[in-house]
Amino acid sequence: MADRPRTPNTLLRAVREEELHRSRQEFAKLIVETGEQMGEVVACTARLVAAWEDGEVLLPRAVYRRILTRLTGRTMHDLGFRHPAPARRGEEERVNRRTFMADSAGAVLSLIPLPSPTDGAPGRVGATNVRSVDDAVTTIYTHDHDHGSSAMRRAAAEALHTAYWWLQEGTYTDKTGKRLRSATGHLSIAAGWLSYDSGRPADARSLYSEALAAARIADDASLEAHAFGCLALLAKASGRPREAISAAQGAQSVARTYGSPRMLSLFAMREAGGWALRGDASATDRAIVRAHQLYAVGPREADPQWLEFYNPGELAGLEALARADLDQHERAAAGAEQAVLLHGDQFARNRALYTADVAIQHAVRERPEPEAAADAAWRALAYLPKVRSDRLLQQLHNVSSALQRHAAVPAVACWLEEYRTIAGVS
């Protein structure tokens, strides 16, 4: 089907140019600032404004409608927007995806508050610089938990480049240098995570290794343990169980005296994942039991901020993944469903991944339940316009492969047709 004709939005452009006297870039910045005043976090860019004015986007997302109304005092109709004509669901999903990518591509640079390096030296580097690196890490994780990593990866790389520029060219005290190196190591891990989630394991491995080196130079046990734990995750995902086990055990060794039982619990669960990939059920069970026991000790003041994702839902989900690798599909399906429920409204990307895993486990279990698999598959597919993660796209592909054997079931056939339409596969 040909794309619909685009009708430029001359009303919005007139408001921007003739009333507000702003360039597209300035208008985008004004939208972000207005959103902040309203308690709304958005990442508007000149590119998104262009998409509105060129008619590529007929109606902004709800958050932008609220902001534009506050900013201009006009309704969407008065600003030249209109509701799109009814479309088949597959067409709606493709439009939503284009709209969201126009919103996000490049926009995250404005979310990460680090200036780009210049030709000159950065001069004196102090606590403000360190805080900005810490803020960048927080911003990355906050955005990533809800939306995935695709649009964040390049912005994180730019921020990391700036942090290294400060380290290499700046002037600072020994104390500030140590703090900056630790902060840069944590930023390297955040950037590595984005690379991993974007399907770039080699980049992730390099960034995790940089973080490990930074941790040892700065004598930062928490950062060192975190880096080892990430290397364990990456090794497991790359099909190297022995390396995953060794890295997870290394993380536990470093973290043992740090004072965070929940950090130890996470690394024990990472170890369990390695044992499961090797097919050692006994060693997997022992690591899982240890992980649950450590988690039950409760939170501690030493728990690092990045550990916030490791909630009861993630604990259940990681165990479910280990059960799946041991071909314990019924337990894996139940555990993944529990993970989704326990996550509540948080961590959309993780909920999407575990929901897809529910579908896979129901499809491949000894006594398959194709209707239950199809139901979970629909729920997972619904995340796609919002969550942009190569891992989610790959997981949906895995769902499709698992459901092929049940294609004669009407509910499954309907989902497969919808997936092919949205994903553009045949």
N, C-alpha and C positions, 0 to 999 in steps of 0.2 A: 504494500500500500504506500502511495506517495505521501510525502510529508504535507501537512496542511499549509496553505498559503499564510505567510506572516504579515500581519497588519501592524505597522509601527504604532507605538503608544505615544502620540503627540501630546496628550494632556499631561502625562507624567513628566515628559521632557520639558514642557513649558513651565511647570511648577519648579522644576530644578533650575532651569536657566534664567527664567524671567522674574521669578519671585524670590527664590533663595540665592540666586547668583552663585551657584556652585558647579564645579566640574564634577564629572562622575566619581572621581576618586574622593573629592571633598564631600560629596553627597553620601557616599558609602561610609565615610568616617563619621559623618553626622548621624547616620542611622545606627552605627555601633554605639556611639555616645548616648543617643536617646534610649537605646535598648538597655544600656548599663543603668541609666537613671530609673528605668522601669523594672530593674531586676531581671532583665532578659539578656542572655549571653548569645550573641550572634557573631558571624564572621563575614559580614557583607563586604563585597569588593566592587571595584569599577566594572568588572566583568559581569557580575550579577545585575548591576544597574543597567548595563547594556542589554542584557537578556530581557529585562523588563521593557525597556524602551524600544527595542527592536521587534517586540512581539513574540519572541521565542518562548517566553513564559507568560501565559494568559492571566494567571492569578498567583501571587506570591503565597508562600507557606503562611500558616496562621500567625506565627510569631512575627513575621514581617508585616502582615496586615495590621496587627495591633500597633506596631511601632510607627508605621507610615501614617496611621490615623492620628496617633498622638502628635507626630511631628508636623503634619500638614493641616490637621483639623478637617480633613476630607474623608469621605467614604471611598471604598475601592472603586465604585462606579464613577465617582467624580474624578478619580485619578486615572481613569481610562482603562481599568482592569475589567475583565469579564470572566464569568465561569466558563470553563471549556465545555464543548459539546459532549454529550454522553459518548463513551467509547467502550470497546470491549476491554476486559480486565487486562489482557496482555498489553494493549496499547497504553492503558493508564500507567501500568508499571514502567514501561519504557520511558514515557514522558516524565514520570516522577524521578526516575533515575537520572535522566538528563538534567532536570531542574536541580536536583540535589548536587550533582557534580558541578554544575555551573556555579552554584552557591559556594561550594567548598574548594574547588581547585584553586590553589594559590592563596585562598583566604586565610588559611591557618597561619600564614606568616604574620598576620596582624595579631594572632592570639599568643604568639611566643615573643615575649618582650625583651629581645636582645637585638641591639643594633648590628648592622652589617659591618665587617671590618673595613677600614679605610686604608689609604696608602701610608699614612703616618702611624706612629706608635700610639697605643691607647693611653699612654700616660699612667697616672696613679690609679691603681686598682684597689678597691676597698670593699667594705661590707655590702654596699649597695649592689656592686657587681655580683657578689656571691649570691645575694638574695634573688637577683634576677635570673640566675641559672637555676636556683631552687624553684622559682616560680615557673620557669619553663618546663621543668620536669612535672610539676603538679598539673600544669595546663595540658601537657601531652597525655598524661594518664586519665585526666577527667574527660577529655574529648574522646580518647580512644575507647574507654569503657562503653560509651554510648553509641559511637558511630564507626568504630573500626579505624584502620591505620592508613588507608590509601592516600588521603589528602595530607596527612600529617608528616609523612616520611621525609619529603624534601625540606620542609620547614624545619624539622628537627635537625637535619644535617647542617642547615645554615646556622642554626643556633649553636650547634656543637663546634662549628668552624670558628664562630665568634669566641666561644669559651676557650678554645685552644689558642686563639690569637691573644687573649688576655694573659694566658699562662706563659706564652712564649715571648711576648713583646712588652708586657706590662711591668710596672714597678709596684712592688707590694712587700709587706712584712712577711716573715716566716709563718706567722700564725695565719695570716690571710691566704698565703700561698697554699698552705695545707688544706684550709677549708675550701678554697677554689678548686684544688685538684680533686678533692672528694666530690664536690658538687658536679664537676665535669665528668667524673666517673659515673655518677648516677644518671647524668644526662646521656652519656654514652650507652648505658643500659637501656634507657628509655628509647633511644634511637635504634638500638639493636632489636628491641621488642617490636618496633614498628616495621623494621625490615623483615623480621621473622613472620609477622602477621601478613606482610605484603608478598610473601613467597620468595624472599631473598635470603636463604639460609647462610650463604657465604658471607654476605655483608653483616648479617647478625653475628656470626661467629667472630669476625674481625672486631666488631664493636664491643662484644662481651670480653674479648681478650684485652682490648684497650682498657676497659673498666677494671679488669683484674690487675693489670699493671699499675693503674692509678691507685687502686686500693692498697697495694703493697708499698708503694712510695709514700702514701699518706698515712700508712699504718691504721687503716680504717677497716676493722673487722666486719662490720655490718655490710659494707660495700663489697668486701672480698667474698663473704658468704653469698651475697646476692648474685654476684657474677658467676660463682661456681654453680649456683642453683639454676641460673639461666642457661649455662652451658649444658647442664644435665637435661633440661627441657629440650634444647636444640638437638642434642645427641639422640634422645629418644625419638623425636620427630623425624630424624634422619635415618632411623633404623640401626642405630649403634648402641645396643643395650649395655654392653660392658662399659663403654665410655659414660653412658648415662648414670649407671650405678656408681662408678668411681667419682664422677663429678658431684653427685648428690651426697655421697659419703664425705667428700672433701668439704662441701658446704656445711654439713652437720658438725664436722670436726672444728671448723673455724667458729661456728655460731654457738658452740656448746657453752661457752663462758660468757656469752653476750647478754643473757638475761631475758630472752624472748622465746618461751616455749612454743609459741605459735609459728615462729620462723622455723624452728626445728621440726615442727609438725609438717610444714609445707615441704621441707627438704626430705623428710622421711617418705612423704607421699610421692615425691619425684623419684626416690629410690625404688619405691614399689612399682612405679611405672616401668623402670628399667628391668626389674625382675620379671614382671609380667610379660614384657616383650621377649625375654629369654625363655618364657614358658615355665618358670619355676614358681609353681603355685604356693608352695610352703614359704619360700622367702618373701613372696609378695604379701601373703597374709600376715607374716610377722611385721613387715614394714608398715602395713596398713593399721594394724593394731597399735603399733607404737605411735603412728601419726594421730590416731584418735585419742589416745591417752594424753599425748602432749597438748593437743588442742583443748581437751577438757580442763587443763590446768587454768585456762582463762587468759584474758588479755593482761599485758604488763606495760608499764611505762616505757620499757625499752623497745616495744614493738615499733618498727619503722613505719612511716606513712605509706610507703609503697605496698605494704602488706594488707591494706584495707580491702583489697579484692578477695582475700582469702577468708571468706566467710563460711558458714555452714553449708551453703549451696555449693561453693567451690570444693569443699572437702568431700561432699557427696559425689560431685561430678568427677573429680580426679579418681576416686575409687571406682566409679562406673567405667571410666576409660580403661583402668587396669583389668577389671572384670571382663571387658570386651576383648582385650588382648589375650586373655586366658580362655576365650570361647565360652564364657559363662554369660550367655546372651540375655537370659531372662533377668538375672541379677543386674546386668548392665543396663537394661531398659528401665527397670524399676529405679535404679540409682540415678540415671540421667533425668528421669521425670522428677524425682525428688529434688535434684539440683535446680531444675527450672523453677519449681515451686518455692524453694527456699531462697532463691535469688530475689523473689518478689519483683519489684519494679526497677531494680538496679542492674547494672552491667548487661546492657542489651546484647552486646556481641556474644558474651559467654552464654546467655540464655539461648540465643539463636543456635550456637554450635551444639549445645546439649540437646536442644529440641530436635535438631537434625539427627543427632546420635540416637535419640529415642526411636525415630523412624527406621534407622538402619538396623538397630537391634531387633525390633519387632519383625523386620523383613527377613532376617537371617537366622532367627532362633530355630531350635529343633522343631517346634510346632509353630510355624509362622502365623502372625496375625496381620494380614495385609491391610485390613480396614483400619486397624489402630496405627499401622505404619503410615498409611495415607493421611490420616488425621494429623499426625505429628509433622508429616512432610508439608502439609498446607500451612501449619503454624510457623514452621521454619522459613518457608518461602515469603511469608508476610513481612519478615524483617528486612528483606533485600533492599527496598528503596532507601531505608534509613542507615542500615549497617553496611559499610563498605570495607570488606575484609576479604583478601584472597583466600584465606582459610575457610571462610563461610562459603564462597563460591565453589571451592574444591569439595567442601562437605556436601553441598547440594548436589554436586556431580556424583559424589559417592552414594547419596540417597537415590538418585536416579538409577545408578547401576544396580543397587540392591533391590529396587522395586521392579526392575525389568522382568524378573522371573515370575512376578505376579501381575503382569500386564493384562491378563484376561479378566481381572477383577475390575469392575466399572470404576470404583473410587480411585483405584491406582491408575487406570488408563486416563482418567480425567486429569489427575495431577501431572502425569508424564506429559500430556499434551500442553498443559499450562506452563510447565517448566521449560519445555522446548521453545515455546513462544517467547517467554520472558528472557531466557538465556540466549536465544538466537542460535540454538543448536538443532540439528536434524536427527 
